[in-house]
Amino acid sequence: MHHPLNLEHLTNEVIRLTQNLTSYLTKEITEMKQDNIEVKGLHNFVTYVDKNAEHQIMQALELLLPEAGFIAEETENTRKGERYNWVIDPLDGTTNYIHGIPLYSISIALLDKNEIVLGVVHEAVRDECFFAWKGSMAFMNGKPIKVSKSEKLNDSLMATGFPYYDYSKLDPYLEIFRHMMKHSHGIRRLGSAAVDLAYVACGRFEGFYEYGLSSWDVAAGALIVKAAGGKVSDFNGRSDFIFGREILASNALIHEECLSIMKKYFTTKY
């Protein structure tokens, strides 16, 4: 017999964990001089920080919820739980991190079967922690947040991410980009999908869309957007966005307008 989880308590524990991890990531990048990275190789440095951070997270989460498995970027660590699975990205925004661009985050979500029941996105540089759990409001650093009230794409600031390894849908993607460019306040590309979603949740962006993402990029942020009153779907308006490799998140008010653009250019699903 499963006891119901105390999701609020679990969320607070995860927040504490991301705070420690934020300090670790900041310390590593400060101490690791650029020439040192070049000697060791860029890829090796990132892999080292990533794996170390992931290891720290997994150890701590295992103590919190021993029966849960993991879905994580370093695939050899993937161990599926029967019911609960943590979905983790210890460093979302790796390229920013390496280049000294001050925007990267830690993203941790908990799945109960296929439902996201807890999400924490901690943006490390501004030290902004966004979170929600099943049935809660959305919060940033403990204060409630809500999506924006813009009703038209014309009055909206949009976020996206550029495809970086899967260019199979580049043409339709660029058509959408062109449309958004002409019919919105502008498009931003921050370099961390988790932060893009968090910014939709707190009303800085009206919407965010991207294809080719993995579950650990979007799971936590998607729950936070919904808890803040927003809407999340794939490009067809269906709810297959955690593992479906397409995501559209919005303040809900512009969702249909965005979907009509997605459907116009994106005809095929993964």
C-alpha positions as CSV (number, residue, x, y, z in Angstrom):
1,M,0.0,0.0,0.0
2,H,1.5,3.3,-1.0
3,H,1.3,6.2,1.4
4,P,0.4,9.4,-0.4
5,L,3.5,11.5,-0.8
6,N,3.8,14.8,1.1
7,L,4.6,16.7,-2.1
8,E,5.0,20.1,-0.5
9,H,7.6,18.7,1.9
10,L,9.4,16.9,-1.0
11,T,9.4,20.1,-3.1
12,N,11.0,22.1,-0.2
13,E,13.7,19.4,0.1
14,V,14.4,19.5,-3.6
15,I,14.6,23.3,-3.5
16,R,17.2,23.0,-0.7
17,L,19.1,20.5,-2.9
18,T,19.1,22.9,-5.9
19,Q,20.5,25.7,-3.7
20,N,23.5,23.6,-2.8
21,L,23.9,22.6,-6.4
22,T,23.8,26.2,-7.6
23,S,26.7,27.0,-5.3
24,Y,28.6,24.0,-6.7
25,L,28.0,25.1,-10.4
26,T,29.0,28.7,-9.7
27,K,32.2,27.6,-7.8
28,E,33.2,25.2,-10.6
29,I,32.9,27.8,-13.4
30,T,34.6,30.5,-11.3
31,E,37.6,28.3,-10.5
32,M,37.9,26.7,-13.9
33,K,39.8,29.2,-16.0
34,Q,39.3,29.2,-19.7
35,D,42.9,28.0,-20.5
36,N,42.3,25.1,-18.1
37,I,39.2,24.2,-20.0
38,E,41.2,24.2,-23.2
39,V,43.8,21.9,-21.8
40,K,41.2,19.4,-20.5
41,G,39.0,19.9,-23.5
42,L,35.7,21.7,-23.4
43,H,33.6,18.6,-23.7
44,N,35.4,16.8,-20.8
45,F,35.0,19.8,-18.5
46,V,31.2,19.9,-19.1
47,T,30.9,16.2,-18.8
48,Y,32.8,16.3,-15.5
49,V,30.6,19.1,-14.0
50,D,27.4,17.5,-15.4
51,K,28.1,14.0,-14.1
52,N,29.3,15.3,-10.8
53,A,26.2,17.4,-10.3
54,E,23.9,14.6,-11.5
55,H,25.6,12.2,-9.1
56,Q,25.1,14.7,-6.2
57,I,21.4,15.1,-7.1
58,M,20.7,11.4,-7.5
59,Q,22.3,10.5,-4.1
60,A,20.2,13.1,-2.4
61,L,17.0,12.2,-4.2
62,E,17.5,8.6,-3.4
63,L,17.5,9.3,0.3
64,L,14.3,11.4,-0.1
65,L,12.4,8.8,-2.1
66,P,14.1,5.4,-2.2
67,E,11.5,3.7,-4.4
68,A,11.9,6.3,-7.2
69,G,13.9,5.7,-10.4
70,F,15.6,8.2,-12.6
71,I,15.3,9.6,-16.1
72,A,18.4,11.7,-16.7
73,E,20.7,12.9,-19.5
74,E,23.7,10.6,-18.6
75,T,21.8,7.6,-19.8
76,E,23.8,5.0,-18.0
77,N,22.2,6.3,-14.8
78,T,18.7,5.7,-16.1
79,R,17.0,3.3,-13.7
80,K,13.2,3.3,-14.1
81,G,11.0,3.1,-11.0
82,E,7.8,1.2,-11.0
83,R,5.7,4.2,-10.1
84,Y,7.8,7.2,-9.4
85,N,10.7,8.6,-11.5
86,W,12.8,11.7,-11.0
87,V,13.4,13.6,-14.3
88,I,16.6,15.6,-13.9
89,D,18.8,18.0,-15.7
90,P,21.7,19.1,-13.5
91,L,22.8,21.8,-15.9
92,D,20.4,23.2,-18.5
93,G,22.1,25.8,-20.5
94,T,25.5,24.1,-20.8
95,T,26.6,26.3,-23.7
96,N,25.8,29.5,-21.8
97,Y,27.7,28.0,-18.8
98,I,30.9,27.4,-20.7
99,H,30.9,30.7,-22.5
100,G,30.3,32.7,-19.4
101,I,26.8,33.8,-20.4
102,P,25.0,34.3,-17.1
103,L,21.9,32.1,-17.6
104,Y,21.7,28.4,-16.7
105,S,19.6,26.3,-14.5
106,I,18.9,23.1,-12.6
107,S,15.6,21.3,-13.5
108,I,14.1,18.5,-11.3
109,A,10.7,17.0,-11.7
110,L,8.9,14.0,-10.2
111,L,6.7,11.7,-12.3
112,D,4.0,9.6,-10.8
113,K,3.5,7.1,-13.7
114,N,3.1,9.7,-16.5
115,E,1.9,12.6,-14.4
116,I,4.2,15.4,-13.3
117,V,3.6,15.9,-9.6
118,L,6.5,18.2,-8.6
119,G,8.7,20.6,-10.5
120,V,11.6,22.8,-9.5
121,V,13.6,25.1,-11.9
122,H,16.4,26.9,-10.2
123,E,18.0,29.6,-12.4
124,A,21.5,29.8,-10.9
125,V,22.8,33.2,-11.7
126,R,19.9,35.4,-10.5
127,D,19.2,32.8,-7.9
128,E,15.5,32.5,-8.8
129,C,13.9,29.3,-7.8
130,F,10.6,28.5,-9.5
131,F,8.5,25.6,-8.2
132,A,5.1,23.9,-8.0
133,W,3.6,20.6,-6.9
134,K,0.4,18.8,-7.9
135,G,-2.5,21.0,-6.8
136,S,-0.4,24.0,-5.7
137,M,0.0,27.5,-7.1
138,A,3.3,28.3,-8.9
139,F,6.0,30.1,-6.9
140,M,9.2,32.0,-7.4
141,N,11.4,32.3,-4.3
142,G,8.3,31.6,-2.2
143,K,6.1,34.2,-3.8
144,P,3.1,33.2,-5.9
145,I,3.5,33.8,-9.7
146,K,1.0,34.0,-12.5
147,V,1.2,34.0,-16.3
148,S,0.7,37.2,-18.2
149,K,-2.7,38.6,-19.4
150,S,-1.8,39.4,-23.0
151,E,-4.5,38.1,-25.3
152,K,-2.9,38.5,-28.7
153,L,0.3,37.3,-30.2
154,N,0.9,40.9,-31.5
155,D,1.3,42.0,-27.8
156,S,3.4,39.0,-26.8
157,L,7.1,38.4,-26.2
158,M,7.9,34.8,-27.4
159,A,10.8,32.5,-26.5
160,T,12.2,29.6,-28.5
161,G,15.3,27.4,-28.8
162,F,17.2,26.8,-32.0
163,P,17.5,23.2,-33.1
164,Y,21.1,22.1,-32.4
165,Y,21.4,18.6,-33.6
166,D,18.2,17.6,-35.2
167,Y,17.8,19.8,-38.3
168,S,15.1,17.6,-40.0
169,K,12.4,20.2,-39.2
170,L,14.5,23.3,-39.8
171,D,12.4,24.6,-42.7
172,P,9.0,24.6,-41.0
173,Y,10.8,25.9,-37.8
174,L,12.2,28.9,-39.8
175,E,8.7,29.6,-41.3
176,I,7.3,29.8,-37.8
177,F,10.2,31.9,-36.7
178,R,9.5,34.3,-39.6
179,H,5.8,34.5,-38.7
180,M,6.6,35.1,-35.0
181,M,9.1,37.8,-35.9
182,K,6.5,39.7,-37.8
183,H,3.6,39.2,-35.5
184,S,4.9,39.6,-32.0
185,H,6.8,41.9,-29.7
186,G,9.9,39.8,-30.5
187,I,11.5,36.5,-30.0
188,R,14.2,35.6,-27.4
189,R,16.5,32.7,-27.3
190,L,17.9,32.3,-23.8
191,G,19.6,28.9,-24.1
192,S,17.8,27.1,-21.3
193,A,14.4,25.6,-22.0
194,A,13.7,25.2,-18.3
195,V,14.2,28.9,-17.8
196,D,12.1,29.7,-20.8
197,L,9.2,27.8,-19.3
198,A,9.8,29.4,-15.8
199,Y,9.7,32.8,-17.5
200,V,6.3,32.0,-19.2
201,A,5.0,31.0,-15.7
202,C,6.0,34.3,-14.1
203,G,4.7,36.4,-17.1
204,R,8.0,37.6,-18.6
205,F,7.2,35.7,-21.8
206,E,3.8,35.0,-23.2
207,G,4.8,31.8,-24.9
208,F,7.7,29.4,-25.6
209,Y,8.0,26.8,-28.3
210,E,10.7,24.3,-29.4
211,Y,11.1,20.9,-31.0
212,G,13.7,18.2,-30.3
213,L,13.7,18.6,-26.6
214,S,14.0,15.8,-24.0
215,S,11.8,15.1,-21.0
216,W,14.4,16.5,-18.6
217,D,14.4,19.9,-20.4
218,V,10.6,20.4,-20.0
219,A,9.0,18.3,-17.3
220,A,9.6,20.6,-14.3
221,G,8.9,23.8,-16.2
222,A,5.7,22.5,-17.8
223,L,4.2,21.8,-14.4
224,I,5.1,25.3,-13.2
225,V,3.5,26.9,-16.2
226,K,0.3,25.0,-15.6
227,A,0.3,25.8,-11.9
228,A,0.7,29.5,-12.9
229,G,-2.4,29.4,-15.0
230,G,-0.8,28.7,-18.4
231,K,-1.3,26.0,-20.9
232,V,1.2,23.4,-22.3
233,S,0.8,21.0,-25.3
234,D,2.6,19.6,-28.3
235,F,2.3,21.4,-31.6
236,N,-1.0,19.6,-32.3
237,G,-2.6,20.7,-29.1
238,R,-2.3,17.3,-27.5
239,S,-0.7,16.6,-24.1
240,D,2.2,14.5,-25.5
241,F,4.9,17.0,-24.6
242,I,7.0,15.3,-22.0
243,F,8.3,12.6,-24.3
244,G,6.8,13.8,-27.6
245,R,9.8,16.1,-28.4
246,E,7.6,19.2,-29.2
247,I,6.4,21.8,-26.8
248,L,4.3,24.9,-26.9
249,A,3.7,26.6,-23.5
250,S,1.8,29.8,-23.2
251,N,-0.3,32.1,-20.9
252,A,-3.3,30.1,-22.2
253,L,-4.8,33.2,-23.8
254,I,-2.6,33.1,-27.0
255,H,-2.4,29.3,-27.1
256,E,-5.0,28.7,-29.9
257,E,-3.5,31.5,-32.0
258,C,0.0,29.9,-31.6
259,L,-1.3,26.4,-32.3
260,S,-2.9,27.5,-35.6
261,I,0.6,28.8,-36.7
262,M,2.3,25.5,-35.6
263,K,-0.3,23.4,-37.4
264,K,0.0,25.4,-40.5
265,Y,3.8,24.8,-40.9
266,F,4.5,21.6,-38.8
267,T,2.7,18.8,-40.6
268,T,4.5,15.8,-39.3
269,K,5.0,14.5,-35.7
270,Y,8.1,12.7,-34.5
